Amino acid sequence: MIWVEVGDGVLARRHAELDLTTGLVLGGERALVIDTRGDRAQGEELAAAVRAVTTLPVTVVLTHAHFDHCFGTAAFLPAPVLAHPGCRSALERTAAAQRERWVAHYRDHGDTAAAAALAETEPVPPDPAPSPLDLGGREVVLIAPGPGHTDHDLAVHVPDTGVLFAGDLLESGAPPDYEDAHPESWADAVAALLALQAHTYVPGHGDPMTPARAQAQHAELAQVAALARAVAAGELAEAEAEARSPHPGVPWP
């Protein structure tokens, strides 16, 4: 687990668990933590790593409600916790099921410590995120680009450095996860991020991406969207769409 400097005062932290990437943006008066990992113990590790970098008071922004991005938030309290308005309701609907599923996953894989930590973790409900955020001499813009990986994705743009944290709207090193996705509109959401012409795109999993790599993934998502529209219109069978898709696991309409 290491910090990678992706811009002046902007860091991404790479985690071995689920190949997750979290973020830290430093301002003159506050620091912004982007995502908090998957349980209270993981959140505490991240909070300690943040404190090793800065003593500034922090604000937390969550990119979406999947457990690996937000179940560690309690370690940062009483910091403000912000997200897309839909994130809170998604957590209320799905947190218990996510916890049950992943506790079972860790137990099945012999990781009893992770299973126990997750079983004891309660996620923190976030408040709606205003934008922009003033960190003191640095403005951060929060972007809700529309349904994509979920119906409540939130990206974090640091305009003065050209860095954009995309959450799981972008994925590096593995195919995108379509479990809660909107395949017909995901490419449009990523197009909105590409229009900002960032120099570095930090995905929710994997290493930071160049614009060219982000654009290549957008092209794949656009291909999936076209296939999904064809299935929805009755012009293409699901099996044929699956065979043509650049990504597995797409929930065809």
N, C-alpha and C positions, 0 to 999 in steps of 0.2 A: 504494500500500500504506500504510494508515494504521491507527493504533490508535483504536478507538471505546470510550469508557468506558460500560459497560453497568451498572455498579454501583460502589460505593465500593471501590477497589482491585481491580476486576474489569474486564478489558479484552478486547475482541475485535479481531483484526487482519484486515482485509479485503485479499485478494490478487486481482489481476487474473487470474492464471493459474487457469483452471477456476472462477473466482468463489469460491475457497476462503475459509473463515473459520477461523482458529485462535484460541486463547484464552490468557490469562494471568491467574492469580489470585495476589494478593500477600497473604502472611501476615506475622506478626511475625518469623518465623525462616526461612521458606522461601517460594519461589514455585513455582507449579504451571503448567507449560506444557501446553496441550491441543492435541495434534497437531503435526506437525513439517514438513509440506509434502512435496513429491514427489521430491526428489533431494538429494544432499549439498550442492550449491550453494544450493538454495533453503533447506535447513535452516540453512546458515551465515548467510544473510541474516536469517532469523527469529531465530537465536541473537543476532546483533548487535543486532537491534531490541529483544529482551528485555533485553540488557545496557544499552541506552540508557535503559531504564526503571528497572531494579533491579540491584543487585549481590548480592542474596540468592542462596544456593545454590538450585538448581532440582531439581524432580522432573518427569518427563515422564509424561503419561498419553495413551495412544493410544485413540481411539474405536473403531477397527476396522482391518482389515488392507489396505484398498485403498491403492495406492501413493501417491496424492496426499495422504494423511493421515499417512503413517508412514515413507516412504523417506528423509526428511531427518533422522532421529533421531541418526545418528552425530555430527552437529555439536554435540550436547548432552552427549556422553559426557565424563566418567564419571558423569553424573547417573543416578540410578535411573530405569528405564524400566518402566512398568506398563501393564497392559491386562487385558481379559477373558482367562481361561485359554485360550479357544479361539482367541485372536488369534495366538498363537505358532504353533500348528499350521497355521492358515490361511496364515500367511506362508511356512511351510516348504513347503506344497503349491503355492502360487500365485505366489510372488515372481518366479521366473524367467519364467513366462508373462506376468505383468503387465509386467515390464521389456521383454520382447521386443515385446509388442503396442504399448506406448506409445513405445518408441524408434522403431518403424516409423511410428507416428502423427506424431511430431514431424518425422521426416525427410520424410515425405510432404507435410507442411505447410511445409517449408523452414526449420524451426527447428533448425538443426544444433547450436547450442550446447546447447539443452535435450536433444536426443537424445544428445549426447556425455556430458553430465553424468549423465543417467539410466543410460546404459550402464555407467558406472563406479561406480555406487552399489550398495552392499550394505545391505539393511535390517538393523536391530538387533533381535534377538529379545527381546520384552518378558517380564517376569516377571508372575505373577498379582498382581492389584491387591488389596491389603487395603482395607477401608473401615470407618470413616471415616479420612481423612488429616488429621493435625494439622499445620497450617502455622505454628503459633505464634500463639495467640489467635484463630485462625480454623479451623473444621472444614469440610472438604469431603467430601461423600458421593458415592461412586461407585456407580452403579446399573446392573445388568444386567437389563433389563426383559423379556428373552426374544427369540426370533427375530423379526426385522423386516427391516431393510435387509440384514443378514447374520445368521448364527447366533451372532455373538459381539459384538454392539453393546454399548458402554459409554457411559453418560451421566454427566455431572459436574454435581452440584448444589451450589451455594454458598448454604446456607439463610439466612445472615444478610443477604444482599442480594436474595434472591429471584430469582437468576439460575440458569438451567440450560443447560448446553452439551449439545445433543442429538446431536452428530455427524450422520450422514446419515439418522438416523431422521426428521428434519425437513429440508425443503429449501425455500429461499426464492428465488423468481425463476425457477424451472424445475421441471418435474415430477420426482418422486422417481425414482431409478434402481433398476430391478428386476433388474439382472443377476444378483446373488447373493441375491435377496430371498426372503422367505417371505410371500407375499401374503395367505395365510389368517390369519396371526397378527400382521402388522405393526401393524394398528390397535390390537390389544391392548397391544403394547409402547408405543405412543404414549399410550394411555390411562393406563398406569402413570406416565408422565411428567406428564401433565396433572393427575393426582390430587395431585401435589405442589404445585400451585397457585403455580407460579413467576410472577413479574411479567414476566420477560423470558426468551424461549427463543432460544438462539443456535443456528442450524442449522449443518450442516457446510459449506454453500454458501449464499451470499447474506446479506442484511442480517438483523440480529436481528428477532425476531418478537414481536408482542404475544400474549397468551393467546388473543385472538379469532382471530388468524391461525393459530395452532397448532391451535386447535379446528376451524377450517375445513378444514385439511389432514387432521386426524383423520377428519372426516366423509367426505372423499374416500377415505381408506384403508379406512374401514369399508365403503364402497360396493364397493370392489375386493374386499375379503374376502368379502362376500356373493356376489359374482359367482363368485369362485374356488371357494367351497363348492358353488355350484350346478353348476359345471362338474365338480367332483370327484364329485358325486353323480349325474352323468349327466342332470341336469335342464336343462342349458343347453349349447348348442354353443359351442365356443371363438370362432367368428366372431361370434356374437351377443354374447358377453361382451366381446369386443374393441370392438364397436360401442357398447356401453353404458358402457364404462369411462371414468372421468374422466382416466385416465393411460394413456399409451402404453407398450408394451414389457413388459406383464405376462406372466410365464411361467405360463400357466394349467396347473393340475394335470391 
